[in-house]
Amino acid sequence: MNKVYKAFPGGKHKVLTLSYDDGKEEDRRLVKILNKYGIKATFNLNSDLADTKGRIPMSEWKELYAGHEVAAHTCNHPTIARCPGSEIAGQILNDRIELEKVMGYPVRGLAFPNGSYDDRCCNIASDLGIEYARLVGDKYAAVHAAKKYAKYAEGPILVGDENGFDMPSDYMRWLFTCHHNHNLIQFGKDFMSLKKCQYLYMMSVWGHSFEFEKDNTWYLIEEFCEMISGQDDIWYATNIEIVDNEKVFSNLKFAADNSFVYNPSAASAWLVVNDNNIVEVKGGETVQL
Ligand SMILES: [Zn+2]
């Protein structure tokens, strides 16, 4: 029987994605750096705050964020786990509506403002067409907290793969690898050194572009992008492109004996068959494996 693995476009097994919140003016400089190196990001925007001081006006969004993803961050940034259900729904749905008017595509991602969420928020978001929701906090912080409090714990504290590069198990509670102030360069070096093709690996970085200005750390993101760009085994993707790739794979219809596969989606699916055979299954096609 064929051994079939899910892969990223081109048969790659590593993906890098970034997520930046609030749509402040410093996004202009960040986008310029990302574009220079071909790194992809998702920008999470608040529609009610867009034309306020220090933020990118809506009229600039389409051109500035071209090639990246625009995702929801609620209309005006409440700590939504404290809000009534109807307000949570309004904050997410109306943000989607306003963002979509400008961007012209369905907005399907969300970053929870102030890191505030609970099961109710995730369920409402999901019902409103949100396909992933990024958390505040990251695996780096979780590992450090786990180590700090380990002596008080009764058993081991599990925070996923200790390197922080495992694929998310729940995209509606998507915990990233690191904030850019949490060992970014070292994480990048570790990620680049991963060579085991039997695994899928993800490095995910989040933050706010105004932090580079406030902390005087523009050199950090420039150095990171320069170091990690142009790698043959890394797919540079927005957040939603990763979720879409997962869904194309899960929609595939495999023959019971794995000898052929049908792809009912419009986008290509990418497989690695018997360890080294990279197969593209184009939308609507049936391919022998
Ligand atoms: Zn925010």
Residues whose N, C-alpha, C, O or C-beta is under 5 A from the ligand:
A	BS01	ZN	D21 D22 P113 N114
